[in-house]
Amino acid sequence: MKKNMGSADRVIRGIIAAVIAYLYFTNVIGGTLGLVLLILGVVFLLTSFISFCPLYAPFRLSTYRTKKDK
């Protein structure tokens, strides 16, 4: 897998995942919506760790900057 996520994108996804986890574990959100958002948060966290978003690939999007892009 070729990296397609830049550092800003990774940080934003990490923050969103943390907020979703906080809201879920403090019972602000719950039920089916809570579980769906928690799963989405886990996906955001995993994609930020590996710097690859599968949804970016079909559209050839990339926020990752290589040294020659700078």
Residue pairs with C-beta under 8 A, 6 or more apart in sequence:
1 50
1 52
2 52
3 51
3 52
3 64
4 51
4 52
4 53
4 56
4 57
4 61
4 62
4 63
4 64
5 13
5 47
5 48
5 51
5 52
5 53
5 56
5 62
5 63
5 64
6 62
6 63
6 64
6 65
8 63
9 48
9 53
9 63
10 48
10 51
11 48
13 44
13 45
13 47
13 48
14 44
14 45
14 48
16 41
16 44
17 41
17 42
17 44
17 45
17 48
18 41
20 29
20 37
20 38
20 40
20 41
20 44
21 38
21 41
23 29
23 34
23 37
24 30
24 34
24 37
24 38
24 41
29 37
47 53
47 54
51 64
56 62
56 63
